Amino acid sequence: MVSLKTAFFQCGDGIRFEPHPKYEGVKIAKLITKTECQKVGVSILILKPDTEIPIHVHEHEIDSIYVLSGRGEAFINGRHQEIGQGDYIFVPEAVPHGIRSSSDGELRLFIIHSPPIF
């Protein structure tokens, strides 16, 4: 395991986004992966307009999701809930959840998984 040092990212640092490995229309920037830290993973997701990450479950990971910008809906607590900039969602392990962006713009999410998925 690589020893993780304090990490600092700025917009000008050229944070690289790539297509999400599972979801079409979603880009991901993996800021901290299990290569650097086995306790937590940190990423930024960008969902194109009208894009959905379907309802799913992480058997072992906790999701901590902060909405950086945009609007959409999150499936939480058994129903769809409107979300927007500044909203925060905590999803315990083994709890169904999903996200979809609205039709009027991108949805940007800052996500922490513990333990890391990537």
C-alpha positions as protocol buffer text, in pm:
chain_id: "A"
residue {
  index: 1
  type: MET
  ca { x: 0 y: 0 z: 0 }
}
residue {
  index: 2
  type: VAL
  ca { x: 121 y: 349 z: -89 }
}
residue {
  index: 3
  type: SER
  ca { x: 149 y: 588 z: 203 }
}
residue {
  index: 4
  type: LEU
  ca { x: -100 y: 869 z: 154 }
}
residue {
  index: 5
  type: LYS
  ca { x: 24 y: 1220 z: 215 }
}
residue {
  index: 6
  type: THR
  ca { x: -193 y: 1526 z: 240 }
}
residue {
  index: 7
  type: ALA
  ca { x: -356 y: 1585 z: -98 }
}
residue {
  index: 8
  type: PHE
  ca { x: -454 y: 1923 z: -239 }
}
residue {
  index: 9
  type: PHE
  ca { x: -629 y: 1981 z: -571 }
}
residue {
  index: 10
  type: GLN
  ca { x: -711 y: 2310 z: -741 }
}
residue {
  index: 11
  type: CYS
  ca { x: -923 y: 2361 z: -1049 }
}
residue {
  index: 12
  type: GLY
  ca { x: -612 y: 2455 z: -1244 }
}
residue {
  index: 13
  type: ASP
  ca { x: -438 y: 2130 z: -1149 }
}
residue {
  index: 14
  type: GLY
  ca { x: -587 y: 1957 z: -1451 }
}
residue {
  index: 15
  type: ILE
  ca { x: -815 y: 1716 z: -1270 }
}
residue {
  index: 16
  type: ARG
  ca { x: -873 y: 1448 z: -1535 }
}
residue {
  index: 17
  type: PHE
  ca { x: -1216 y: 1307 z: -1602 }
}
residue {
  index: 18
  type: GLU
  ca { x: -1271 y: 977 z: -1779 }
}
residue {
  index: 19
  type: PRO
  ca { x: -1584 y: 785 z: -1874 }
}
residue {
  index: 20
  type: HIS
  ca { x: -1735 y: 605 z: -1574 }
}
residue {
  index: 21
  type: PRO
  ca { x: -1661 y: 231 z: -1603 }
}
residue {
  index: 22
  type: LYS
  ca { x: -2028 y: 133 z: -1553 }
}
residue {
  index: 23
  type: TYR
  ca { x: -2257 y: 424 z: -1640 }
}
residue {
  index: 24
  type: GLU
  ca { x: -2299 y: 585 z: -1982 }
}
residue {
  index: 25
  type: GLY
  ca { x: -2317 y: 964 z: -1981 }
}
residue {
  index: 26
  type: VAL
  ca { x: -2120 y: 986 z: -1656 }
}
residue {
  index: 27
  type: LYS
  ca { x: -1763 y: 1111 z: -1622 }
}
residue {
  index: 28
  type: ILE
  ca { x: -1547 y: 1045 z: -1317 }
}
residue {
  index: 29
  type: ALA
  ca { x: -1234 y: 1201 z: -1172 }
}
residue {
  index: 30
  type: LYS
  ca { x: -1078 y: 964 z: -919 }
}
residue {
  index: 31
  type: LEU
  ca { x: -898 y: 1190 z: -673 }
}
residue {
  index: 32
  type: ILE
  ca { x: -809 y: 929 z: -407 }
}
residue {
  index: 33
  type: THR
  ca { x: -828 y: 556 z: -488 }
}
residue {
  index: 34
  type: LYS
  ca { x: -764 y: 241 z: -288 }
}
residue {
  index: 35
  type: THR
  ca { x: -411 y: 247 z: -431 }
}
residue {
  index: 36
  type: GLU
  ca { x: -344 y: 556 z: -222 }
}
residue {
  index: 37
  type: CYS
  ca { x: -572 y: 480 z: 75 }
}
residue {
  index: 38
  type: GLN
  ca { x: -758 y: 162 z: 169 }
}
residue {
  index: 39
  type: LYS
  ca { x: -1001 y: 341 z: 401 }
}
residue {
  index: 40
  type: VAL
  ca { x: -1158 y: 601 z: 172 }
}
residue {
  index: 41
  type: GLY
  ca { x: -1203 y: 682 z: -196 }
}
residue {
  index: 42
  type: VAL
  ca { x: -1277 y: 1032 z: -323 }
}
residue {
  index: 43
  type: SER
  ca { x: -1413 y: 1123 z: -666 }
}
residue {
  index: 44
  type: ILE
  ca { x: -1606 y: 1382 z: -861 }
}
residue {
  index: 45
  type: LEU
  ca { x: -1883 y: 1266 z: -1094 }
}
residue {
  index: 46
  type: ILE
  ca { x: -2039 y: 1465 z: -1376 }
}
residue {
  index: 47
  type: LEU
  ca { x: -2374 y: 1344 z: -1509 }
}
residue {
  index: 48
  type: LYS
  ca { x: -2482 y: 1479 z: -1847 }
}
residue {
  index: 49
  type: PRO
  ca { x: -2840 y: 1614 z: -1866 }
}
residue {
  index: 50
  type: ASP
  ca { x: -3105 y: 1339 z: -1842 }
}
residue {
  index: 51
  type: THR
  ca { x: -2851 y: 1081 z: -1725 }
}
residue {
  index: 52
  type: GLU
  ca { x: -2922 y: 822 z: -1458 }
}
residue {
  index: 53
  type: ILE
  ca { x: -2719 y: 609 z: -1225 }
}
residue {
  index: 54
  type: PRO
  ca { x: -2984 y: 344 z: -1160 }
}
residue {
  index: 55
  type: ILE
  ca { x: -3089 y: 230 z: -817 }
}
residue {
  index: 56
  type: HIS
  ca { x: -2815 y: 10 z: -678 }
}
residue {
  index: 57
  type: VAL
  ca { x: -2663 y: -112 z: -352 }
}
residue {
  index: 58
  type: HIS
  ca { x: -2308 y: -112 z: -221 }
}
residue {
  index: 59
  type: GLU
  ca { x: -2283 y: -418 z: 3 }
}
residue {
  index: 60
  type: HIS
  ca { x: -1978 y: -295 z: 196 }
}
residue {
  index: 61
  type: GLU
  ca { x: -1933 y: 74 z: 114 }
}
residue {
  index: 62
  type: ILE
  ca { x: -2082 y: 387 z: 264 }
}
residue {
  index: 63
  type: ASP
  ca { x: -2161 y: 668 z: 18 }
}
residue {
  index: 64
  type: SER
  ca { x: -2120 y: 1030 z: 114 }
}
residue {
  index: 65
  type: ILE
  ca { x: -2247 y: 1255 z: -167 }
}
residue {
  index: 66
  type: TYR
  ca { x: -2231 y: 1635 z: -188 }
}
residue {
  index: 67
  type: VAL
  ca { x: -2398 y: 1817 z: -479 }
}
residue {
  index: 68
  type: LEU
  ca { x: -2145 y: 2066 z: -619 }
}
residue {
  index: 69
  type: SER
  ca { x: -2373 y: 2205 z: -889 }
}
residue {
  index: 70
  type: GLY
  ca { x: -2677 y: 2127 z: -1097 }
}
residue {
  index: 71
  type: ARG
  ca { x: -3013 y: 1973 z: -1020 }
}
residue {
  index: 72
  type: GLY
  ca { x: -3160 y: 1628 z: -1027 }
}
residue {
  index: 73
  type: GLU
  ca { x: -3320 y: 1358 z: -818 }
}
residue {
  index: 74
  type: ALA
  ca { x: -3182 y: 1103 z: -578 }
}
residue {
  index: 75
  type: PHE
  ca { x: -3353 y: 779 z: -489 }
}
residue {
  index: 76
  type: ILE
  ca { x: -3319 y: 770 z: -110 }
}
residue {
  index: 77
  type: ASN
  ca { x: -3536 y: 632 z: 167 }
}
residue {
  index: 78
  type: GLY
  ca { x: -3749 y: 444 z: -85 }
}
residue {
  index: 79
  type: ARG
  ca { x: -3848 y: 743 z: -298 }
}
residue {
  index: 80
  type: HIS
  ca { x: -3713 y: 1002 z: -541 }
}
residue {
  index: 81
  type: GLN
  ca { x: -3614 y: 1334 z: -381 }
}
residue {
  index: 82
  type: GLU
  ca { x: -3517 y: 1655 z: -563 }
}
residue {
  index: 83
  type: ILE
  ca { x: -3155 y: 1757 z: -509 }
}
residue {
  index: 84
  type: GLY
  ca { x: -2953 y: 2065 z: -594 }
}
residue {
  index: 85
  type: GLN
  ca { x: -2635 y: 2256 z: -521 }
}
residue {
  index: 86
  type: GLY
  ca { x: -2534 y: 2234 z: -157 }
}
residue {
  index: 87
  type: ASP
  ca { x: -2741 y: 1923 z: -78 }
}
residue {
  index: 88
  type: TYR
  ca { x: -2576 y: 1633 z: 104 }
}
residue {
  index: 89
  type: ILE
  ca { x: -2674 y: 1266 z: 96 }
}
residue {
  index: 90
  type: PHE
  ca { x: -2543 y: 998 z: 331 }
}
residue {
  index: 91
  type: VAL
  ca { x: -2607 y: 639 z: 220 }
}
residue {
  index: 92
  type: PRO
  ca { x: -2519 y: 356 z: 462 }
}
residue {
  index: 93
  type: GLU
  ca { x: -2394 y: 26 z: 323 }
}
residue {
  index: 94
  type: ALA
  ca { x: -2654 y: -208 z: 171 }
}
residue {
  index: 95
  type: VAL
  ca { x: -2912 y: 71 z: 123 }
}
residue {
  index: 96
  type: PRO
  ca { x: -3068 y: 116 z: -225 }
}
residue {
  index: 97
  type: HIS
  ca { x: -2991 y: 452 z: -387 }
}
residue {
  index: 98
  type: GLY
  ca { x: -2960 y: 613 z: -728 }
}
residue {
  index: 99
  type: ILE
  ca { x: -2910 y: 954 z: -891 }
}
residue {
  index: 100
  type: ARG
  ca { x: -3041 y: 1119 z: -1205 }
}
residue {
  index: 101
  type: SER
  ca { x: -2966 y: 1460 z: -1349 }
}
residue {
  index: 102
  type: SER
  ca { x: -3229 y: 1702 z: -1470 }
}
residue {
  index: 103
  type: SER
  ca { x: -3272 y: 1786 z: -1836 }
}
residue {
  index: 104
  type: ASP
  ca { x: -3142 y: 2143 z: -1806 }
}
residue {
  index: 105
  type: GLY
  ca { x: -2773 y: 2087 z: -1729 }
}
residue {
  index: 106
  type: GLU
  ca { x: -2496 y: 1877 z: -1582 }
}
residue {
  index: 107
  type: LEU
  ca { x: -2508 y: 1746 z: -1227 }
}
residue {
  index: 108
  type: ARG
  ca { x: -2173 y: 1753 z: -1046 }
}
residue {
  index: 109
  type: LEU
  ca { x: -2121 y: 1540 z: -737 }
}
residue {
  index: 110
  type: PHE
  ca { x: -1837 y: 1513 z: -487 }
}
residue {
  index: 111
  type: ILE
  ca { x: -1840 y: 1155 z: -356 }
}
residue {
  index: 112
  type: ILE
  ca { x: -1659 y: 976 z: -76 }
}
residue {
  index: 113
  type: HIS
  ca { x: -1677 y: 596 z: -52 }
}
residue {
  index: 114
  type: SER
  ca { x: -1561 y: 415 z: 258 }
}
residue {
  index: 115
  type: PRO
  ca { x: -1401 y: 175 z: 200 }
}
residue {
  index: 116
  type: PRO
  ca { x: -1305 y: 280 z: -154 }
}
residue {
  index: 117
  type: ILE
  ca { x: -1468 y: 122 z: -458 }
}
residue {
  index: 118
  type: PHE
  ca { x: -1198 y: 227 z: -708 }
}
